[in-house]
Every structure is written in C-alpha cells, then in structure tokens.
Amino acid sequence: MSLTPSSSNDPVRPGTQSAQSLDSPALAAAALSGTHAVTGAAEAGTRPPDGGAAARGTHAAPGAAAPGSQARGTRPLLARRIWQNKALFTGGGILLLILLIALLAPWISPHDPYVQNLANRTIPPVWSERGSWVHPLGTDQLGRDYLSRIFYGARISLLIGASVALISGIIGTVMGMAAGYFGGRVDMVVSFLVTTRLSMPVILVALATVAIVGGSLWVVILVLGLLKWDRFAVVMRSATQQVRSLEYVAAAQAAGASTWRIVRGEVLPNVVPHLIVIATLEAASAILLEASLSFLGLGVQPPLPSWGLMISEAKAYMFFSFWLISIPGTALALLIFAINLAGDGLHQFLTPQERT
C-alpha cells in the first residue's frame, strides 16, 4: 500500500476533505450551511418533542405534591382556620353539644320525661339544700324529671328550627334567585309578594292561623315555614343580581349553557354564604317564635317538653321555684346564642373577603 496522497482525480470520501478544498467560495458556503444544519439538527434532537410542556413540567415538578400529601396538608390547615375563627369554634362547639344531647336523649336521660309523680313535685336542683342527685335539675309541678325534659326539649327546638329554615329557605331562595336572574316582570311579581308579606306581622298571622287550625308541633312548623321566606327572597335577589353581572356568568351564557346549568353551577355556589347566614337567623327566629306560641298555649301542646311550654307551665311558680323558669330559659337563650354565633363564624369562614 502506497503512503503517497491520492490525486485530485480520486473520489473523495465523505468526511475526508482537506482544508485546501474549502478555498472555493461555493464550497465554503455549502460547508457553512451544512454546519448550521447539523447544529440545528443536534439541537432539535436534544429538545423534547413538546418543549413548552416539558418546561412547564420542569417548573411544576418541584411544587407538585401527591394527592395523599395534599389531603394530609389540607386537614391541619382547615383545623387551624376553624380554631382561629373564634365565633365558629365557640358557636359550633355549643351547637354540636346541644345536637348530641338531643340525639342521645333517649339513652342519657335519667328518667322518662312524661312520667308523673305527684309525691316528688317541685324538688329543687342538686345545688339546693333539698336537692338530690336522683333528680339533678329537680322536678316540675307534676313531679316529672326536669333534666330529662330539658334533653327532650332540645330535640323539639332543633327540629322546629331546622324544618322552618328548610321550608322557608326553599321558597325564598327560588323566588329570590328567579327575581335576581331574570329581572323584569318576574322581579316585579316577587317584589310585590315580598312587600305584601312584610306588611303582615309574623306573630299575629301565626297566632290567628294556629288559633283557627289548632296548635300542634307540625302545624307550628308549617305555619312558620310559610311565613319566614321573605328574608331569604330579599337577600337572594340582591346576591343573584350581583353574581349575574360577573364575567364567568357571561362566559357561560356565551358558551351556550342552559339557564338551569348557569343558575345551578355558577350562581348558586356563589350565594351559598349569604344563604347560610339567613338560614341560621331564621332558625333562631323560628325557635323563639315557637317558644312564644307555646308560652301563649297556641304552639306545642302538652305533654311534649317544649322549652317555651315549660316556661309557660312554670309561670305560676316563678316566685317560689324560680328554677322552673330559669333553667329552660337559659337553655333557650344558649341555643339561640350558639346558632347566631355559628352562623356568623361560618359566613366569615366561607366568604374570602370576610377572612382578610
């Protein structure tokens, strides 16, 4: 084999060109373009197919967390927010305690709340000299255990408050959202009905209706539920009008979403905080109205242990056995206080502008 360089007539193998062959301008330009092509191909080969997605994934990876870790991180944050919201923590705690007492009343009551024993009438509570742990809160004028009647009375008060808030909430929310979303004649009709309803005092209409129909637990619930919807309608109308003018509602309308889909998916979730506050106020108001009707003898009828009825039955003993009035009165005031406090705290918890 000869070691002399090959002549210019010999074919040149790729990649074995000598530096002298680049003296021609055409060949130099071709070589330069080839270099750029190779460099671009190399860069394209090292770049992922979806560069934007890879970049986004690269930036999101350090902050991303597994679903389990997110859930574990959310629970302490939620508990911390509830703890920092003193109104929700205090009111919700008291309300939860009363709710547990009402649910467990058949098992934690020391006596039957309906059994009478005239030999044990008006026994004072345990902190009195004549008191006994057999009847920790004493007995009433018919010898019935007062602690057991207080426990069962919580069930009646919570049932009335929740039922009235549910009935009136459904009526008022439908009317208010219809008036706020559609406006026009619908708004005029709803406004007329609200004005008509506000012209009638609730307590007088309830007294007249119950006096005609007759007093019972379910009559009181139905009458109050049909009379307490006006505040729901007014607040829901105003809140719906505010939400209707926002951009995401206009976007849903432009996307062709149905009216039911927009109201249910876009408007309703954003007015729920207002709905919760009004529901708590109306529940507390309904409990007070039931106690007033029962005190006048037109509400819950004996022998059901309604707190208002217990106060009414004890009014003849207020100067001699004051605990017969003070105990159910304190329980009633504590329940109203807890509902209002929990409702205010829940509104602050659910509404972002209230938390700042």
C-alpha positions as CSV (number, residue, x, y, z in Angstrom):
1,M,0.0,0.0,0.0
2,S,1.4,3.4,-1.0
3,L,1.6,6.2,1.6
4,T,1.5,9.0,-1.0
5,P,-1.6,11.2,-1.0
6,S,-4.2,10.4,-3.6
7,S,-4.5,12.6,-6.7
8,S,-7.3,15.0,-7.3
9,N,-9.0,12.6,-9.7
10,D,-9.6,10.0,-7.0
11,P,-13.0,10.2,-5.4
12,V,-13.1,11.9,-2.0
13,R,-14.7,10.0,0.8
14,P,-17.2,11.9,2.9
15,G,-15.6,13.5,5.9
16,T,-12.0,13.3,4.4
17,Q,-11.9,16.6,2.7
18,S,-8.7,18.6,3.2
19,A,-8.6,22.1,4.2
20,Q,-7.4,23.1,0.8
21,S,-10.7,22.0,-0.8
22,L,-12.6,24.8,1.2
23,D,-10.8,27.6,-0.7
24,S,-13.6,27.8,-3.2
25,P,-16.3,30.3,-2.1
26,A,-19.1,28.0,-3.2
27,L,-17.7,25.1,-1.2
28,A,-17.2,27.2,1.8
29,A,-20.8,28.4,1.7
30,A,-22.0,24.9,1.3
31,A,-19.9,23.7,4.2
32,L,-21.2,26.6,6.4
33,S,-24.8,25.8,5.6
34,G,-24.2,22.2,6.4
35,T,-22.6,23.1,9.7
36,H,-25.7,25.1,10.6
37,A,-28.0,22.3,9.6
38,V,-26.1,19.8,11.6
39,T,-26.1,22.1,14.6
40,G,-29.8,22.8,14.3
41,A,-30.5,19.0,13.9
42,A,-28.4,18.3,17.0
43,E,-30.3,21.0,19.0
44,A,-33.6,19.6,17.7
45,G,-32.6,16.2,18.6
46,T,-31.8,17.1,22.2
47,R,-35.0,19.2,22.6
48,P,-38.1,17.3,23.9
49,P,-41.0,17.0,21.4
50,D,-43.1,19.4,23.5
51,G,-40.7,21.9,24.7
52,G,-43.4,24.1,26.4
53,A,-44.9,21.1,28.1
54,A,-41.5,19.9,29.3
55,A,-40.7,23.4,30.6
56,R,-44.0,23.5,32.4
57,G,-43.5,20.1,33.8
58,T,-40.0,21.1,34.9
59,H,-41.2,24.2,36.7
60,A,-44.2,22.4,38.2
61,A,-42.4,19.4,39.4
62,P,-40.7,21.0,42.4
63,G,-44.0,22.4,43.7
64,A,-46.2,19.4,42.8
65,A,-47.4,17.1,45.5
66,A,-49.1,13.7,45.6
67,P,-52.8,13.7,46.2
68,G,-52.3,12.0,49.6
69,S,-49.8,14.6,50.8
70,Q,-52.2,17.4,49.6
71,A,-55.0,15.8,51.7
72,R,-52.7,15.5,54.7
73,G,-51.7,19.1,54.3
74,T,-55.3,20.4,53.9
75,R,-56.6,18.9,57.2
76,P,-54.3,20.8,59.5
77,L,-54.9,24.0,57.6
78,L,-58.6,23.5,57.8
79,A,-58.4,22.8,61.6
80,R,-56.2,25.8,62.1
81,R,-58.6,28.1,60.2
82,I,-61.5,26.8,62.4
83,W,-59.5,27.3,65.5
84,Q,-58.6,30.9,64.5
85,N,-62.3,31.6,63.8
86,K,-63.4,32.0,67.4
87,A,-67.1,32.6,66.5
88,L,-67.3,29.4,64.5
89,F,-65.3,27.4,67.1
90,T,-67.4,28.6,70.1
91,G,-70.8,28.7,68.5
92,G,-70.3,25.5,66.6
93,G,-69.0,23.7,69.7
94,I,-72.0,24.7,71.8
95,L,-74.4,23.8,69.0
96,L,-72.7,20.5,68.4
97,L,-73.0,19.7,72.1
98,I,-76.8,20.5,72.1
99,L,-77.2,18.5,69.0
100,L,-75.5,15.5,70.6
101,I,-77.7,15.8,73.7
102,A,-80.8,15.9,71.5
103,L,-79.8,12.8,69.5
104,L,-78.7,10.8,72.6
105,A,-81.7,12.0,74.8
106,P,-83.3,8.5,75.0
107,W,-80.1,7.0,76.3
108,I,-78.7,9.7,78.6
109,S,-81.9,10.9,80.2
110,P,-82.1,9.6,83.8
111,H,-85.9,9.3,83.8
112,D,-88.9,9.2,81.5
113,P,-89.8,12.8,80.7
114,Y,-93.5,12.0,80.6
115,V,-93.9,10.0,83.9
116,Q,-95.6,12.0,86.7
117,N,-95.0,11.5,90.4
118,L,-97.0,14.0,92.5
119,A,-95.2,12.9,95.6
120,N,-92.0,14.4,94.1
121,R,-93.4,17.8,93.0
122,T,-91.1,20.8,92.7
123,I,-88.0,19.2,94.1
124,P,-85.2,21.8,93.8
125,P,-82.0,21.2,91.8
126,V,-79.0,19.4,93.3
127,W,-77.2,22.6,94.3
128,S,-80.0,23.4,96.7
129,E,-80.2,22.1,100.2
130,R,-83.2,19.9,99.4
131,G,-81.8,18.8,96.1
132,S,-80.9,15.2,95.2
133,W,-78.8,13.5,92.6
134,V,-81.8,11.4,91.8
135,H,-83.2,14.5,90.0
136,P,-80.1,16.7,89.2
137,L,-82.2,19.6,88.0
138,G,-85.2,18.9,90.2
139,T,-88.8,18.2,89.1
140,D,-91.7,20.3,87.8
141,Q,-95.1,20.8,89.3
142,L,-96.2,17.4,88.2
143,G,-93.1,15.5,89.5
144,R,-91.5,15.0,86.1
145,D,-87.7,15.0,85.9
146,Y,-86.6,18.4,84.7
147,L,-83.2,17.2,83.3
148,S,-84.9,14.6,81.1
149,R,-87.5,17.2,79.9
150,I,-84.7,19.6,79.0
151,F,-82.9,17.0,77.0
152,Y,-86.1,16.1,75.1
153,G,-86.9,19.8,74.7
154,A,-83.7,20.3,72.7
155,R,-85.0,17.8,70.2
156,I,-88.2,19.8,69.6
157,S,-86.4,23.1,69.4
158,L,-83.8,21.9,66.9
159,L,-86.5,20.1,64.8
160,I,-88.6,23.2,64.6
161,G,-85.6,25.5,63.8
162,A,-84.2,23.2,61.1
163,S,-87.6,22.4,59.5
164,V,-88.7,26.0,59.3
165,A,-85.4,27.1,57.9
166,L,-85.6,24.4,55.2
167,I,-89.2,25.1,54.2
168,S,-88.8,28.9,54.1
169,G,-85.3,28.6,52.6
170,I,-86.5,26.7,49.6
171,I,-89.4,29.0,49.0
172,G,-87.4,32.2,49.4
173,T,-84.3,31.0,47.6
174,V,-86.3,30.0,44.5
175,M,-88.2,33.3,44.4
176,G,-85.2,35.5,45.1
177,M,-82.9,33.8,42.6
178,A,-85.7,33.9,39.9
179,A,-86.2,37.6,40.5
180,G,-82.5,38.4,40.6
181,Y,-81.6,36.4,37.5
182,F,-84.5,37.1,35.2
183,G,-85.5,40.6,36.4
184,G,-88.3,42.4,34.5
185,R,-91.8,41.1,35.3
186,V,-90.6,38.2,37.4
187,D,-88.8,40.7,39.6
188,M,-91.9,42.9,39.8
189,V,-94.1,40.0,40.9
190,V,-91.6,38.7,43.5
191,S,-91.1,42.3,44.9
192,F,-94.9,42.6,45.2
193,L,-95.2,39.4,47.1
194,V,-92.3,40.3,49.4
195,T,-93.9,43.7,50.1
196,T,-97.3,42.0,50.8
197,R,-95.7,39.6,53.1
198,L,-93.7,42.3,55.0
199,S,-97.0,44.1,55.6
200,M,-98.2,41.2,57.8
201,P,-96.7,40.8,61.2
202,V,-95.5,37.2,61.6
203,I,-96.5,36.7,65.2
204,L,-100.1,38.0,64.6
205,V,-100.6,35.9,61.5
206,A,-99.2,32.8,63.3
207,L,-101.4,33.4,66.3
208,A,-104.5,33.8,64.1
209,T,-103.7,30.8,62.0
210,V,-102.9,28.5,64.9
211,A,-105.9,29.6,66.8
212,I,-108.1,28.7,63.8
213,V,-106.4,25.4,62.8
214,G,-105.3,24.3,66.3
215,G,-102.0,24.1,67.9
216,S,-99.6,21.2,67.3
217,L,-96.0,20.6,66.5
218,W,-96.4,20.2,62.8
219,V,-98.9,23.0,62.5
220,V,-96.4,25.4,64.0
221,I,-93.6,24.1,61.7
222,L,-95.8,24.5,58.6
223,V,-97.2,28.0,59.6
224,L,-93.8,29.4,60.4
225,G,-92.2,27.8,57.3
226,L,-94.8,29.5,55.1
227,L,-94.3,32.9,56.8
228,K,-90.5,33.2,57.1
229,W,-89.4,33.2,53.5
230,D,-89.3,36.9,52.9
231,R,-85.8,37.5,54.2
232,F,-84.4,34.7,52.0
233,A,-86.1,36.2,49.0
234,V,-84.7,39.7,49.6
235,V,-81.1,38.6,50.2
236,M,-81.0,36.0,47.4
237,R,-82.4,38.5,44.9
238,S,-79.7,41.0,45.8
239,A,-76.9,38.4,45.8
240,T,-78.1,36.9,42.5
241,Q,-78.1,40.3,40.8
242,Q,-74.5,40.9,41.8
243,V,-73.4,37.5,40.6
244,R,-75.3,37.7,37.4
245,S,-73.2,40.6,36.2
246,L,-69.9,38.9,36.7
247,E,-67.6,37.6,33.8
248,Y,-67.9,33.9,34.4
249,V,-71.7,34.0,34.1
250,A,-71.4,35.9,30.8
251,A,-68.8,33.4,29.6
252,A,-71.2,30.5,30.5
253,Q,-74.0,32.2,28.6
254,A,-71.7,32.8,25.6
255,A,-70.7,29.1,25.7
256,G,-74.4,28.2,25.2
257,A,-75.0,26.8,28.7
258,S,-78.7,26.4,29.7
259,T,-80.3,28.7,32.3
260,W,-80.7,25.8,34.7
261,R,-77.0,25.0,34.3
262,I,-75.9,28.6,34.9
263,V,-78.1,29.0,37.9
264,R,-77.2,25.7,39.5
265,G,-73.5,25.7,38.6
266,E,-72.4,29.3,38.5
267,V,-74.9,31.4,40.6
268,L,-76.0,29.2,43.4
269,P,-72.5,28.2,44.7
270,N,-71.6,31.9,45.0
271,V,-74.6,32.9,47.0
272,V,-74.4,30.0,49.5
273,P,-72.6,32.0,52.2
274,H,-75.4,34.5,52.2
275,L,-77.9,31.6,52.3
276,I,-76.2,30.1,55.3
277,V,-76.3,33.3,57.4
278,I,-80.0,33.9,56.6
279,A,-80.8,30.2,57.4
280,T,-79.2,30.5,60.9
281,L,-81.0,33.7,61.6
282,E,-84.3,32.3,60.5
283,A,-83.8,29.1,62.5
284,A,-83.1,31.1,65.7
285,S,-86.1,33.3,65.0
286,A,-88.3,30.3,64.4
287,I,-87.3,28.7,67.7
288,L,-88.1,31.9,69.5
289,L,-91.5,32.2,67.8
290,E,-92.3,28.6,68.7
291,A,-91.4,29.3,72.3
292,S,-93.7,32.4,72.2
293,L,-96.6,30.5,70.7
294,S,-96.1,27.7,73.2
295,F,-95.9,30.1,76.1
296,L,-99.3,31.5,75.0
297,G,-100.8,28.0,74.7
298,L,-101.1,28.0,70.9
299,G,-97.9,26.2,70.0
300,V,-96.6,22.8,71.0
301,Q,-99.2,21.1,73.2
302,P,-98.7,19.2,76.5
303,P,-97.2,16.8,77.4
304,L,-94.4,17.5,74.8
305,P,-91.5,19.1,76.6
306,S,-91.1,22.3,74.6
307,W,-88.9,24.8,76.4
308,G,-91.5,27.6,75.8
309,L,-94.2,25.4,77.1
310,M,-92.1,24.5,80.2
311,I,-91.7,28.3,80.9
312,S,-95.4,28.8,80.5
313,E,-96.3,25.9,82.8
314,A,-93.9,27.3,85.5
315,K,-95.0,30.9,85.5
316,A,-97.3,30.3,88.5
317,Y,-94.2,29.1,90.5
318,M,-91.8,31.9,89.5
319,F,-91.7,33.4,93.0
320,F,-91.3,30.1,94.8
321,S,-89.5,27.8,92.4
322,F,-87.6,30.1,90.1
323,W,-85.5,27.3,88.6
324,L,-88.6,26.1,86.8
325,I,-88.3,29.2,84.6
326,S,-84.6,29.9,84.7
327,I,-83.4,26.5,83.6
328,P,-85.5,26.2,80.3
329,G,-85.0,30.0,79.7
330,T,-81.2,29.6,80.0
331,A,-81.2,26.6,77.6
332,L,-83.3,28.5,75.1
333,A,-81.0,31.6,75.3
334,L,-77.9,29.4,75.0
335,L,-79.3,27.7,71.9
336,I,-80.2,31.0,70.2
337,F,-76.8,32.4,71.0
338,A,-74.9,29.3,69.6
339,I,-76.9,29.3,66.3
340,N,-76.3,33.0,65.7
341,L,-72.6,32.8,66.6
342,A,-72.0,29.7,64.5
343,G,-73.8,31.3,61.5
344,D,-71.7,34.5,61.7
345,G,-68.5,32.5,62.0
346,L,-69.4,30.2,59.1
347,H,-70.1,33.2,57.0
348,Q,-66.6,34.5,57.7
349,F,-65.2,31.1,57.1
350,L,-66.8,30.7,53.7
351,T,-66.5,34.3,52.4
352,P,-62.9,35.2,51.3
353,Q,-63.4,39.0,51.8
354,E,-64.5,38.4,55.4
355,R,-61.3,36.5,56.2
356,T,-58.9,39.3,55.2
